[in-house]
Amino acid sequence: MTSLAEVSRRGLECGVHPLNSSRISPLFDHDPAEPSVFLPANLLEGARRQKGLPSWRAPRGCLLDMDGDILERLLASGRAQRDHGWPCFHTRFYRWACDGQEYGVIGGTVGAPFAVLVAEELFASGCDALVSIASAGLVSDHLTPPFFVVVDRALRDEGTSHHYLVPDRFTIADEALVISVEERLEALKIPVVRGASWTTDAPFRETGSLIARRRSEAITCVEMEAAALLAFAAAHGRTVACLAHVTNAMATRVEDFEKGGDGGLEEAVSVSAAALQVAVARAMSKRS
């Protein structure tokens, strides 16, 4: 019998690894139309039973706060409280009362796989509309941070989106939702633009040549989740709005990552609340 080591040696001598005979990334092996065996509702039900929790339902609108700063602000001011009924193994869930509405908030969902995993679980738990907000790096050479971006398309430089949509360069947001969120945020008199984002899995590989290429594609900012969340939304007909808070130029300026202190955090709270209100209304209109 030929050993695995011998098979590997022979394959490598021919320039092809026997366990990877194709040079095409396995990301493109997936058929997005084929249903999954592993379902978020089944995971959550298993977690609920294991933890001895009662049945649980998410609010209609939920926020993914990638940095967690908004959640910390809400907790410090007494506007959010933890809900221990959330059965997810990976995160903590908080309820936020705002202008007569109740929203869910989860912090620290950084990166495309994690963000979409939690999004899947939230929608399986009764959520109707999701808003994400992430700190982002500046790509555009004619804007100055800090400002907010309503993402209308996102470059798919990550892996998760390819499990939801066939290969393409960008994922495209719901146009009606983008317009409504942009109009609502402009009414707040907070700096906001509509634009394209570059979603990357490797923030420390943002090279000079790549940044120049992204600028040539009229990309405004870079972050780590939007392309995947928008792909998930498009594949499953979900209502998802992605926001970026551009606070830095990839650590190339002394003032990078400054969000404006308490005032900046309150702006982010206001932006998140307004986007959630619009997204929930959009989800309800799609149902009718």
Helices and strands as residue ranges (DSSP letters): H 4-13, G 26-29, H 40-51, E 61-65, H 69-76, E 80-83, E 93-98, E 101-107, H 112-124, E 129-138, E 147-157, G 160-163, E 170-172, H 175-186, E 192-200, G 203-205, H 208-216, E 219-223, H 226-236, E 239-248, H 261-287
